[in-house]
Amino acid sequence: MKPSSRNDLPDFMTLYERYHKSISNGARAELRRIAQPDQLVEAPSFYRLTVGFGSDERIQRLVFCLPYIRHIANGKKLGHALAEAKVSEKRLFMVIRSQPPNDLIQLRRLLQQAEPAVDWQDAAKQLYYWNDLSKRTLLEDYFLHLNESTKSVTA
């Protein structure tokens, strides 16, 4: 399950399904109580969940946000879902402008508020490669959806 080269990605759906079907409610609760991504390495449930995935920073980002994202096959992009949930522009810009780990902590708070149903594969890839480009893509998806909503209301 670990990527064998830089271009290979882990099986994000296996991680999602393992979280929802294979670990106990107590283990999921332990993961939800973690306050910062780097604290995951101190939680036994993190290692139970990520067997075969490793425990590097990218996997920590996925697991940190995973409890608050619902998967729908061919679902929306994360930015689109946040716009539909009427997440404030100001709060989204706090994520974009923050530096690690505060950017992920702010994003997780938005996810808790919005409870987005998105395509997990797409969202996981965005979190896996979380960087300035990922943040910009999140922002663009958010504003593109807002613009689409405005056009449909005025038309």
N, C-alpha and C positions, 0 to 999 in steps of 0.2 A: 504494500500500500504506500510505502514511501516512494517518492519520485526517484527514478533512477538517473535522470539527467535534469538539467535546468529547465528544459522545455516540457517535461512530464509533470502533470499535476496529480495530486493525491485524488482518490476517489471521494469527492465531497459528499455524495449521496450515502456512501457507507458510513461516514462519520455522522451524518444527520440521522440515519436510521438507527445506528448504534445508540445515539443519545436518547432517542425517543422510545426504543424498544428493548435495548439490552441492559441498560444500567438502571439501578433502582431509583425510586422516588427520592430517597435520602441522598443519593449521589448527585442527582440533578439539583436538589436543593443546595447542596454544598457548592456546586458550581455557580449557582445563581447568587450566592452570598459573597463570592469573591469580589473585592472592590477594585482591583487593578489587574490588568492582564498578567503581569509578572508574578503575581501571587498564586497563580494557578499551579506553579511547580511545587507548591507546598500542600496541594490537595491530592490525596490518594485517588479520588474519583477522576481526576484529570488523567492520570496514568491508566486507569481502567478503561477510560473512554478512548484514549489515543494509542492503544497498543497497535503497533504497525505503522503509525503515522509519525512517530517521533514527538518531541516536545519543544521544538524550536519556536521562535518568536511568531512565525506565520501561523502555526497551528494554535498557539496561544490566542492569537487574535480571533481565529475562527471560533474556538470554544468559548471565548469571552462573550461573543455576540450571539452565538447559536441559540441559547435559551429563549431569545426574544424574536426569532424569525421563524415564520411558518412557511413551509414549502408548498407551492402550487406549481405543477408541471406547466411549463411555458407561461409562467406568470409574469408579472410586471417587474421592471427594474426597481432597485431599491429607492432611487431618487423619486421615481414616479409614485411609488407607494407612500413615501413620506409627504409628497405634495397632496395626494388624495386624503391623507390623514390630517391635513391642515396643520402640519408642523410649521412653526414660525420661521420665517426667513432668518431672523436674528439668531435663533437657536442653531440653525443649520450653518450659518456663518461662523458661529463659535466653534463648531467641529472643524470647519475648513481652516480656520486661522490658528487653531491650537496645535501645539507640538506634542509628540508622543510622550507619555501615554495619555495625556489629557484629551487628545482628539478622540481616542477610542472610548474613553470614559464618557465623554459628551455624546458620542454616537450611540453608545449603549443606552443612555438615558432617553434619547429620541426613540430608539427601538422599543423601549419599555412603554413609552407613551403611545406610540403609533401602532404597535403590535402588527407590523406589516406582513402580508401574505405575498410572497415574491417567489421568483424562480431561485431556489437555493443555490443551484449550480452557478448562476450568474453572480449572486450576492457573495457567495463564498470565494469566487475567483477575485472579486473586487477587494474583499477583506484579506485574502491571501497575499495579494500584491499591494497592500495598502501603502500608498505614497501620495505625493502631490498630484499625480495624474489621476489616481483613483478618486481623490477628493474632488478634483475638478469635474470628473465624469459624474459623480454623485450630484454635484451642484447643477451641472448642465441638464441631467435627466429631470431634476426637480423643476427647474425653470421651464424646460420644454413642455412638461406636463401642465404647468400653470398657464403657459401661453395657449396650449391646446384647449384648456378649460375655458379660458377667456373668449377664444374665438367661437367655441360652440355656444356660449351663452349669448354673444352678440349677434350670431347668425340667425 
